[in-house]
Amino acid sequence: RAIARRDQEQVARWQLVRDRVGQAELREDLIHFADLVAAFLCSDAYQHLIQAISAIPKDMLDMTEIYRNGPDRTHRLLTDYLAVVAKQRLLQCAEPKAGAELLMESFSALHT
């Protein structure tokens, strides 16, 4: 649990939303975010997290909490960011939630 909590805290530090974003910042932010996600997915810390989760007895494993504090939090962060930049007309994204899902799937595909 300590490993999972530490990695969840790392994800919690990822930030995207700024008060005002321009075209240059949009590109910079998305590249930076993708780099952070890729670095995490390729890290020893991620491997240790997966090993720790697999070592926890199934009846004690709270996958809901792990999902909520990891992938779901990342998805919400990205959704919020896409909504902001779409509202500022820097990006055409009629459905920020679906756009965030697509970006996250792309990040995962790069990892595998």
KOLLUM-594998 format. One record per atom (N, C-alpha, C): residue in one letter; x, z, y. Coordinates in steps of 0.1 Angstrom, whole numbers, plus 5000, padded with zeros to 4 digits. Each point is the difference from the previous one (the first is absolute). Layout:
N
aXZY...
REM end
This chain:
112
r500850004988r499250005012r500850005013a501250074999a500950005012a500549865003i500349924990i500549875002i498849915006a498950014995a498849935005a499750045014r500150135003r499750045014r501149955010r501250004995r501149955009r499849855003d499749924990d499849865002d498749975008q499050084998q498849995009q500350035014e500950095003e500450035013e500849895006q500849934992q500749885005q499149895004v498949984992v499049905004v499350045012a499750135002a499350055011a500749985013r501349985000r500849985012r500049855004w499549914992w499949865004w499049995011q500449935010q499149985012q500049865003l498849955005l499949865005l499350005013v499050075002v499149985012v500850055013r500049915010r500650035013r498849995010d500350045012d498949995010d499849855003r501049935001r499949855004r501049934992v499649894994v500849924991v500049865006g501249945000g500249865004g500349924988q500149875001q500349914989q501450044993a501050035008a501350044995a499950134992e499350105006e499850124993e499249994987l499049915000l499249984988l500949964988r500849905003r500949954990r501050114995e500650065010e500950114998e499450114992d498850045003d499350114993d499749974986l499549884997l499749964987l501249984991i501149955006i501249994992i500650134997h500050095010h500550144998h499150074989f498749995001f499250064990f500249954986a500149874999a500349944987a501450054995d500950015008d501450054996d499950144995l499250095007l499850144996l499450004987v498949934998v499350004987v500949954989a500749895002a500949944990a501250104997a500550065010a501150104998a499550124992f498850045002f499450114993f499849964985l499449884998l499749964986l501249974992c501149975007c501349974993c500950124999s499650125005s500850115001s500150094987d501050074999d500150104989d498950105002a499650045012a498950095002a498749964994y499749875001y498849944995y500150014984q501249974995q500150004985q499850154995h500650095008h499850144996h498650055001l499349945011l498650035001l499249964988i500249874996i499349954988i500350084988q501350044998q500450084988q499350135001a500050065012a499350145001a498649994997i499349905005i498649984998i499749984985s500849924993s499849984986s500350124991a500850105006a500350124992a498950115002i499149985009i499050105003i498949984989p499650114993p498949994990p498849935007k499449914993k498849935005k498950095006d499850124993d498950095005d500450075013m501249995004m500550075012m500249905011l499949874997l500449895010l498849975009d500250015012d498949975010d500449865006m499549904993m500349865005m499349975013t498950075003t499349985012t500850045012e500750114999e500850055011e501249915001i500649964990i501249915000i499649875007y498849944996y499649885006y499750015014r499350115004r499550025014r501250025009n501150074995n501150025009n501149904999g499949904991g500949894999g499449875004p499549924990p499549875003p498849995009d499150104999d498950005009d500450035014r500850095002r500550035014r500749885006t500949944992t500749885005t499049895003h499049984992h498949905003h499350035013r499650125002r499350045012r500949985012l501350035000l500949985011l500149865003l500249914990l500149865002l498749945005t498850054995t498749955005t499850035015d500450135003d499850045014d500949915009y501249974996y500949925008y499549865001l499549944990l499549865000l498750005009a499250105000a498950015009a500450005015v501050075003v500550015013v500549875005v500949934992v500649885004v499049885000a499050014992a498949905000a499250025013k499750125004k499250035012k500849955012q501350015000q500949955011q500249854999r499449944990r500049854998r501549954997l500750084993l501449964997l500049954986l498950024992l500049964987l498549974996q499749894993q498749984996q499850074987c499250115000c499750084988c498650055001a499149934996a498650045001a499750124991e500750024989e499850114991e501350074998p500450105009p501250074999p500250074987k499050054994k500150074987k500449914989a499449885000a500449904990a501449945003g500349995012g501449955004g501050104996a499850135002a500950104996a500250004985e498949984992e500149994986e500949894995l499849885007l500849884997l501550035003l500350065011l501450035004l500650094989m499250114997m500650094990m500249944986e499149914996e500249924988e501349925001s500249945012s501349925002s501250094999f499950125006f501250104999f500250034985s499050034993s500150034985s500649894992a499649875004a500549894992a501549985003l500450035012l501449995003l500950104992h499350114997h500750114993h500249974985t499049934994t500149974986t500949884997
REM end
